[in-house]
Amino acid sequence: MTYAPRSRSLILAAALAAGCPAAALAEGPSPDPNGTFTFQIENDYFAHTDRYYTNGAQLTWLSPSRPPPALEGVSDLGRFFLRPDAQLRWGFSLGQTIYTPEDTETRVPDPTDRPYAAFLYGTLSFVAYTQSELNSIEIQAGVVGPSALGKDIQNGFHDLIRDTHSEGWDHQLKDEPGLNIVFDRQWRAITLVGERTGLSLDLSPNITVSLGNVATYGAAGAMLRFGQNLDSDFGVPRIRPALAAANFYDKRDGLGWYLFAGVQGRVVLRDIFLDGNTFRDSPSVDKKILVGDLQAGASVFLGATRLTYSYVVRTKEFDGQKGHSAFGALSASWSF
């Protein structure tokens, strides 16, 4: 037992030599007094198409961080999320996603093509994280159908850019309340590449489980990043379904950046935008159970501002789909 202090010192020195921020992992992240506001938009215009998942927009606010409350008396489920060295944030979002078939010029859509649909929703989220791990729970509630305003938003925007209308919105999914609960767990391992340059490489495997009448699926994936100040966030935020990440960003002085590439596979049990309404007759197609996303892009942050861009390729989601779908995703975050 007299060798324990020396052993711990050797382990710490080895971890530092390998580039792992062991001291930071032991101490945990410091409280961040800044909240984060994020605006995201995803659109197939960036891929020069106008089909399938055609547009998504989301506004998110995440609170400043704080240490967790005392863990005495909390349940085992609480301990699963609230490690003693964790920081906590809560947040809310308002968003909309829009889906159309490939042929948007026909007033009566092809029944074998993707149905017209939109989802207007709000979310309440809770995030608990350390230097090396992030857990989040998100509750989504909203409406699918005409009340989600997909027709108004899409055709109104097409009027602004002097583009043609999508003609088949009268055959979209019917109104239905939507409720989802989504859980993410993400791990992060950082390897130092160059001490003088500050360049680092990290790999973030993650798992996601979503339950609800809008989307029920299990997913697993990983993201690889290379750049500076990688510990300022947990990767690039996206509108669900997507690789796990968090909308918060720890404000840093000076310039930081990273390049990233990621992959996610999903086992889809329920997708209302393909399966149709839950309790009413509506357009539907035969969905594919296995769906994958590939994404790559870049993130740049300067002081209180972070800008990111992702290009996403999604495998076929239903039988008869003509090729994969692709879209670009832009996000801007401000920490204050």
C-alpha positions as a Python dict, from the first residue, in 0.01 Angstrom:
ca = {
    (1, 'M'): (0, 0, 0),
    (2, 'T'): (293, 236, 44),
    (3, 'Y'): (333, 245, -337),
    (4, 'A'): (-18, 383, -406),
    (5, 'P'): (77, 755, -418),
    (6, 'R'): (369, 680, -650),
    (7, 'S'): (144, 463, -870),
    (8, 'R'): (-112, 738, -899),
    (9, 'S'): (161, 985, -994),
    (10, 'L'): (289, 751, -1263),
    (11, 'I'): (-59, 701, -1403),
    (12, 'L'): (-118, 1076, -1413),
    (13, 'A'): (216, 1140, -1582),
    (14, 'A'): (148, 870, -1840),
    (15, 'A'): (-194, 1014, -1914),
    (16, 'L'): (-50, 1362, -1963),
    (17, 'A'): (225, 1227, -2187),
    (18, 'A'): (-40, 1055, -2400),
    (19, 'G'): (-224, 1383, -2434),
    (20, 'C'): (-529, 1295, -2224),
    (21, 'P'): (-640, 1585, -2002),
    (22, 'A'): (-633, 1369, -1689),
    (23, 'A'): (-620, 1654, -1441),
    (24, 'A'): (-925, 1811, -1598),
    (25, 'L'): (-1105, 1477, -1600),
    (26, 'A'): (-1034, 1433, -1231),
    (27, 'E'): (-1154, 1779, -1139),
    (28, 'G'): (-1447, 1793, -1378),
    (29, 'P'): (-1553, 2094, -1587),
    (30, 'S'): (-1578, 2433, -1422),
    (31, 'P'): (-1920, 2601, -1392),
    (32, 'D'): (-1996, 2820, -1694),
    (33, 'P'): (-2189, 3141, -1611),
    (34, 'N'): (-2297, 3183, -1973),
    (35, 'G'): (-2605, 3046, -2139),
    (36, 'T'): (-2604, 2953, -2509),
    (37, 'F'): (-2848, 3055, -2781),
    (38, 'T'): (-2838, 2850, -3103),
    (39, 'F'): (-3015, 2890, -3437),
    (40, 'Q'): (-3010, 2594, -3676),
    (41, 'I'): (-3135, 2549, -4030),
    (42, 'E'): (-3115, 2237, -4246),
    (43, 'N'): (-3218, 2241, -4611),
    (44, 'D'): (-3177, 2026, -4919),
    (45, 'Y'): (-3107, 2342, -5122),
    (46, 'F'): (-2742, 2296, -5020),
    (47, 'A'): (-2748, 1960, -5202),
    (48, 'H'): (-2927, 2111, -5505),
    (49, 'T'): (-3239, 1899, -5450),
    (50, 'D'): (-3595, 1959, -5332),
    (51, 'R'): (-3727, 1629, -5197),
    (52, 'Y'): (-3773, 1406, -4890),
    (53, 'Y'): (-3640, 1588, -4580),
    (54, 'T'): (-3651, 1931, -4737),
    (55, 'N'): (-3622, 2179, -4446),
    (56, 'G'): (-3569, 2202, -4073),
    (57, 'A'): (-3530, 2502, -3843),
    (58, 'Q'): (-3477, 2521, -3467),
    (59, 'L'): (-3413, 2785, -3202),
    (60, 'T'): (-3257, 2664, -2875),
    (61, 'W'): (-3164, 2820, -2542),
    (62, 'L'): (-2948, 2632, -2291),
    (63, 'S'): (-2894, 2772, -1942),
    (64, 'P'): (-2564, 2846, -1765),
    (65, 'S'): (-2417, 2538, -1598),
    (66, 'R'): (-2421, 2458, -1229),
    (67, 'P'): (-2292, 2172, -1012),
    (68, 'P'): (-2542, 1894, -937),
    (69, 'P'): (-2727, 1895, -607),
    (70, 'A'): (-2612, 1664, -328),
    (71, 'L'): (-2658, 1305, -442),
    (72, 'E'): (-2775, 1167, -108),
    (73, 'G'): (-3122, 1026, -137),
    (74, 'V'): (-3147, 1034, -515),
    (75, 'S'): (-3252, 723, -703),
    (76, 'D'): (-3022, 494, -896),
    (77, 'L'): (-3160, 657, -1212),
    (78, 'G'): (-3053, 996, -1077),
    (79, 'R'): (-2702, 871, -1003),
    (80, 'F'): (-2684, 740, -1360),
    (81, 'F'): (-2700, 1099, -1485),
    (82, 'L'): (-2563, 1306, -1195),
    (83, 'R'): (-2203, 1214, -1135),
    (84, 'P'): (-2046, 1419, -854),
    (85, 'D'): (-1811, 1596, -1100),
    (86, 'A'): (-2088, 1679, -1350),
    (87, 'Q'): (-2232, 2012, -1460),
    (88, 'L'): (-2602, 2056, -1534),
    (89, 'R'): (-2788, 2265, -1791),
    (90, 'W'): (-3152, 2288, -1888),
    (91, 'G'): (-3297, 2430, -2207),
    (92, 'F'): (-3589, 2466, -2442),
    (93, 'S'): (-3631, 2474, -2820),
    (94, 'L'): (-3887, 2564, -3083),
    (95, 'G'): (-3857, 2391, -3419),
    (96, 'Q'): (-4019, 2270, -3738),
    (97, 'T'): (-3934, 1996, -3991),
    (98, 'I'): (-4085, 1960, -4340),
    (99, 'Y'): (-4101, 1653, -4567),
    (100, 'T'): (-4214, 1625, -4930),
    (101, 'P'): (-4212, 1362, -5206),
    (102, 'E'): (-3966, 1372, -5494),
    (103, 'D'): (-4236, 1491, -5736),
    (104, 'T'): (-4381, 1814, -5594),
    (105, 'E'): (-4550, 1929, -5917),
    (106, 'T'): (-4838, 1680, -5906),
    (107, 'R'): (-5153, 1781, -5716),
    (108, 'V'): (-5232, 1416, -5634),
    (109, 'P'): (-4905, 1266, -5507),
    (110, 'D'): (-4779, 923, -5607),
    (111, 'P'): (-4891, 685, -5326),
    (112, 'T'): (-4554, 508, -5344),
    (113, 'D'): (-4361, 833, -5288),
    (114, 'R'): (-4289, 995, -4953),
    (115, 'P'): (-4597, 1168, -4803),
    (116, 'Y'): (-4617, 1541, -4743),
    (117, 'A'): (-4574, 1609, -4373),
    (118, 'A'): (-4458, 1868, -4122),
    (119, 'F'): (-4387, 1868, -3749),
    (120, 'L'): (-4407, 2183, -3534),
    (121, 'Y'): (-4271, 2121, -3184),
    (122, 'G'): (-4122, 2250, -2864),
    (123, 'T'): (-3871, 2072, -2643),
    (124, 'L'): (-3756, 2072, -2283),
    (125, 'S'): (-3407, 1931, -2231),
    (126, 'F'): (-3173, 1847, -1943),
    (127, 'V'): (-2799, 1796, -1990),
    (128, 'A'): (-2547, 1652, -1742),
    (129, 'Y'): (-2182, 1638, -1850),
    (130, 'T'): (-1824, 1594, -1739),
    (131, 'Q'): (-1504, 1644, -1938),
    (132, 'S'): (-1539, 1298, -2089),
    (133, 'E'): (-1912, 1215, -2092),
    (134, 'L'): (-2245, 1376, -2173),
    (135, 'N'): (-2598, 1258, -2090),
    (136, 'S'): (-2912, 1432, -2206),
    (137, 'I'): (-3288, 1381, -2190),
    (138, 'E'): (-3516, 1571, -2424),
    (139, 'I'): (-3896, 1582, -2419),
    (140, 'Q'): (-4052, 1685, -2751),
    (141, 'A'): (-4417, 1786, -2780),
    (142, 'G'): (-4593, 1928, -3084),
    (143, 'V'): (-4828, 1861, -3372),
    (144, 'V'): (-4800, 1679, -3705),
    (145, 'G'): (-5029, 1781, -3991),
    (146, 'P'): (-5175, 2103, -4137),
    (147, 'S'): (-5146, 2278, -3799),
    (148, 'A'): (-4768, 2238, -3826),
    (149, 'L'): (-4779, 2500, -4107),
    (150, 'G'): (-4556, 2311, -4349),
    (151, 'K'): (-4752, 2423, -4655),
    (152, 'D'): (-4749, 2788, -4548),
    (153, 'I'): (-4378, 2797, -4468),
    (154, 'Q'): (-4257, 2609, -4775),
    (155, 'N'): (-4475, 2774, -5038),
    (156, 'G'): (-4436, 3114, -4872),
    (157, 'F'): (-4057, 3081, -4894),
    (158, 'H'): (-4085, 2965, -5256),
    (159, 'D'): (-4281, 3285, -5328),
    (160, 'L'): (-3995, 3490, -5184),
    (161, 'I'): (-3735, 3321, -5403),
    (162, 'R'): (-3975, 3309, -5701),
    (163, 'D'): (-3982, 2931, -5713),
    (164, 'T'): (-4278, 2707, -5796),
    (165, 'H'): (-4515, 2582, -5526),
    (166, 'S'): (-4527, 2226, -5399),
    (167, 'E'): (-4873, 2128, -5526),
    (168, 'G'): (-4965, 1822, -5317),
    (169, 'W'): (-4997, 1966, -4965),
    (170, 'D'): (-5372, 1901, -4961),
    (171, 'H'): (-5281, 1532, -4924),
    (172, 'Q'): (-5046, 1568, -4628),
    (173, 'L'): (-5070, 1373, -4301),
    (174, 'K'): (-5363, 1471, -4082),
    (175, 'D'): (-5336, 1661, -3755),
    (176, 'E'): (-5203, 1450, -3468),
    (177, 'P'): (-5039, 1548, -3138),
    (178, 'G'): (-4677, 1433, -3123),
    (179, 'L'): (-4482, 1332, -2812),
    (180, 'N'): (-4127, 1196, -2799),
    (181, 'I'): (-3873, 1131, -2525),
    (182, 'V'): (-3511, 1112, -2644),
    (183, 'F'): (-3207, 998, -2444),
    (184, 'D'): (-2844, 1051, -2555),
    (185, 'R'): (-2519, 928, -2403),
    (186, 'Q'): (-2190, 1043, -2552),
    (187, 'W'): (-1828, 969, -2459),
    (188, 'R'): (-1523, 1172, -2558),
    (189, 'A'): (-1158, 1062, -2572),
    (190, 'I'): (-900, 1332, -2657),
    (191, 'T'): (-549, 1266, -2785),
    (192, 'L'): (-299, 1550, -2802),
    (193, 'V'): (-136, 1577, -3144),
    (194, 'G'): (93, 1876, -3098),
    (195, 'E'): (164, 2064, -2775),
    (196, 'R'): (302, 2373, -2950),
    (197, 'T'): (22, 2404, -3203),
    (198, 'G'): (-259, 2309, -2963),
    (199, 'L'): (-402, 2072, -3223),
    (200, 'S'): (-600, 1777, -3091),
    (201, 'L'): (-788, 1478, -3220),
    (202, 'D'): (-1092, 1329, -3047),
    (203, 'L'): (-1336, 1047, -3102),
    (204, 'S'): (-1689, 1060, -2961),
    (205, 'P'): (-1894, 739, -2971),
    (206, 'N'): (-2260, 782, -2878),
    (207, 'I'): (-2593, 606, -2840),
    (208, 'T'): (-2947, 742, -2871),
    (209, 'V'): (-3289, 603, -2783),
    (210, 'S'): (-3609, 776, -2895),
    (211, 'L'): (-3958, 671, -2782),
    (212, 'G'): (-4288, 819, -2898),
    (213, 'N'): (-4559, 825, -3161),
    (214, 'V'): (-4349, 1052, -3389),
    (215, 'A'): (-4024, 852, -3386),
    (216, 'T'): (-3920, 534, -3208),
    (217, 'Y'): (-3568, 416, -3281),
    (218, 'G'): (-3234, 315, -3135),
    (219, 'A'): (-2911, 456, -3277),
    (220, 'A'): (-2536, 431, -3238),
    (221, 'G'): (-2261, 633, -3400),
    (222, 'A'): (-1933, 816, -3362),
    (223, 'M'): (-1775, 1148, -3456),
    (224, 'L'): (-1408, 1220, -3524),
    (225, 'R'): (-1282, 1577, -3481),
    (226, 'F'): (-947, 1747, -3545),
    (227, 'G'): (-862, 2106, -3449),
    (228, 'Q'): (-817, 2344, -3157),
    (229, 'N'): (-1009, 2383, -2829),
    (230, 'L'): (-1208, 2064, -2881),
    (231, 'D'): (-1315, 2063, -2517),
    (232, 'S'): (-1523, 2378, -2571),
    (233, 'D'): (-1819, 2165, -2686),
    (234, 'F'): (-1934, 1810, -2753),
    (235, 'G'): (-1962, 1839, -3129),
    (236, 'V'): (-2184, 2002, -3386),
    (237, 'P'): (-2556, 2031, -3297),
    (238, 'R'): (-2813, 1904, -3546),
    (239, 'I'): (-3188, 1867, -3566),
    (240, 'R'): (-3303, 1515, -3473),
    (241, 'P'): (-3259, 1244, -3587),
    (242, 'A'): (-2884, 1307, -3579),
    (243, 'L'): (-2556, 1223, -3413),
    (244, 'A'): (-2564, 1307, -3045),
    (245, 'A'): (-2426, 1651, -2950),
    (246, 'A'): (-2515, 1942, -2724),
    (247, 'N'): (-2616, 2295, -2817),
    (248, 'F'): (-2407, 2459, -2545),
    (249, 'Y'): (-2067, 2611, -2612),
    (250, 'D'): (-1815, 2719, -2347),
    (251, 'K'): (-1703, 3068, -2436),
    (252, 'R'): (-1328, 3095, -2508),
    (253, 'D'): (-1089, 3378, -2581),
    (254, 'G'): (-931, 3382, -2925),
    (255, 'L'): (-996, 3172, -3232),
    (256, 'G'): (-1072, 2801, -3235),
    (257, 'W'): (-1180, 2557, -3502),
    (258, 'Y'): (-1219, 2193, -3592),
    (259, 'L'): (-1300, 1966, -3885),
    (260, 'F'): (-1525, 1667, -3827),
    (261, 'A'): (-1669, 1354, -3983),
    (262, 'G'): (-1930, 1125, -3835),
    (263, 'V'): (-2153, 827, -3895),
    (264, 'Q'): (-2474, 704, -3730),
    (265, 'G'): (-2688, 395, -3783),
    (266, 'R'): (-3052, 373, -3669),
    (267, 'V'): (-3294, 87, -3616),
    (268, 'V'): (-3630, 251, -3686),
    (269, 'L'): (-3946, 101, -3536),
    (270, 'R'): (-4175, 401, -3586),
    (271, 'D'): (-4154, 703, -3816),
    (272, 'I'): (-4482, 888, -3846),
    (273, 'F'): (-4362, 1074, -4156),
    (274, 'L'): (-4337, 738, -4338),
    (275, 'D'): (-4581, 515, -4147),
    (276, 'G'): (-4857, 775, -4152),
    (277, 'N'): (-5094, 883, -3876),
    (278, 'T'): (-5123, 656, -3573),
    (279, 'F'): (-5501, 627, -3542),
    (280, 'R'): (-5631, 766, -3872),
    (281, 'D'): (-5604, 669, -4238),
    (282, 'S'): (-5338, 876, -4413),
    (283, 'P'): (-5074, 848, -4686),
    (284, 'S'): (-4792, 608, -4596),
    (285, 'V'): (-4508, 406, -4746),
    (286, 'D'): (-4314, 98, -4639),
    (287, 'K'): (-4021, 230, -4436),
    (288, 'K'): (-3677, 73, -4414),
    (289, 'I'): (-3583, -50, -4068),
    (290, 'L'): (-3211, 31, -4102),
    (291, 'V'): (-3111, 389, -4189),
    (292, 'G'): (-2768, 553, -4181),
    (293, 'D'): (-2628, 906, -4187),
    (294, 'L'): (-2284, 1021, -4299),
    (295, 'Q'): (-2181, 1378, -4223),
    (296, 'A'): (-1876, 1601, -4250),
    (297, 'G'): (-1805, 1969, -4201),
    (298, 'A'): (-1632, 2238, -4000),
    (299, 'S'): (-1684, 2452, -3691),
    (300, 'V'): (-1524, 2789, -3618),
    (301, 'F'): (-1558, 2982, -3292),
    (302, 'L'): (-1432, 3322, -3189),
    (303, 'G'): (-1508, 3445, -2839),
    (304, 'A'): (-1882, 3426, -2782),
    (305, 'T'): (-1973, 3306, -3133),
    (306, 'R'): (-1963, 2959, -3290),
    (307, 'L'): (-2049, 2890, -3656),
    (308, 'T'): (-2079, 2539, -3800),
    (309, 'Y'): (-2164, 2374, -4130),
    (310, 'S'): (-2241, 2007, -4194),
    (311, 'Y'): (-2315, 1820, -4514),
    (312, 'V'): (-2528, 1511, -4454),
    (313, 'V'): (-2600, 1210, -4673),
    (314, 'R'): (-2883, 982, -4555),
    (315, 'T'): (-2946, 633, -4689),
    (316, 'K'): (-3282, 530, -4834),
    (317, 'E'): (-3565, 549, -4580),
    (318, 'F'): (-3849, 373, -4766),
    (319, 'D'): (-3907, 116, -5036),
    (320, 'G'): (-3910, 270, -5381),
    (321, 'Q'): (-3705, 575, -5280),
    (322, 'K'): (-3505, 702, -5577),
    (323, 'G'): (-3157, 746, -5437),
    (324, 'H'): (-3032, 874, -5106),
    (325, 'S'): (-3126, 1212, -4958),
    (326, 'A'): (-2875, 1487, -4886),
    (327, 'F'): (-2888, 1826, -4719),
    (328, 'G'): (-2674, 2091, -4560),
    (329, 'A'): (-2698, 2207, -4197),
    (330, 'L'): (-2597, 2551, -4069),
    (331, 'S'): (-2589, 2656, -3705),
    (332, 'A'): (-2487, 2972, -3523),
    (333, 'S'): (-2440, 2984, -3145),
    (334, 'W'): (-2383, 3275, -2907),
    (335, 'S'): (-2261, 3227, -2551),
    (336, 'F'): (-2358, 3511, -2314),
}
